[in-house]
Amino acid sequence: NNTLGLEWLKHFNAHTKTRQVGGRTLLIINGHKSHCLVAFQDLCREKKIITLCMPPHSSHLLQPLDVACFSPLKRLYS
């Protein structure tokens, strides 16, 4: 849902802006179509959120957090 993605980004920003390093935040995303929306990217630029887009279905290969953090979360939400 495109609206949900924007609302999530606003929530993310509200809870990470106090921890920004150099006035910027890094957000690692998975390339979902909601992340490619102009509105999503515009909000990222406005809030100084740098996005690093992982290729679809590759996070388990490229992302160390997948094993340590995301895998347990997937099990909890399954």
Secondary structure, 3 states (H helix, E strand, C coil): CHHHHHHHHHHHHHHHHHHCECCEEEEEECCCHHHHCHHHHHHHHHCCEEEEECCCCCHHHHCHHHHHHHHHHHHHHC
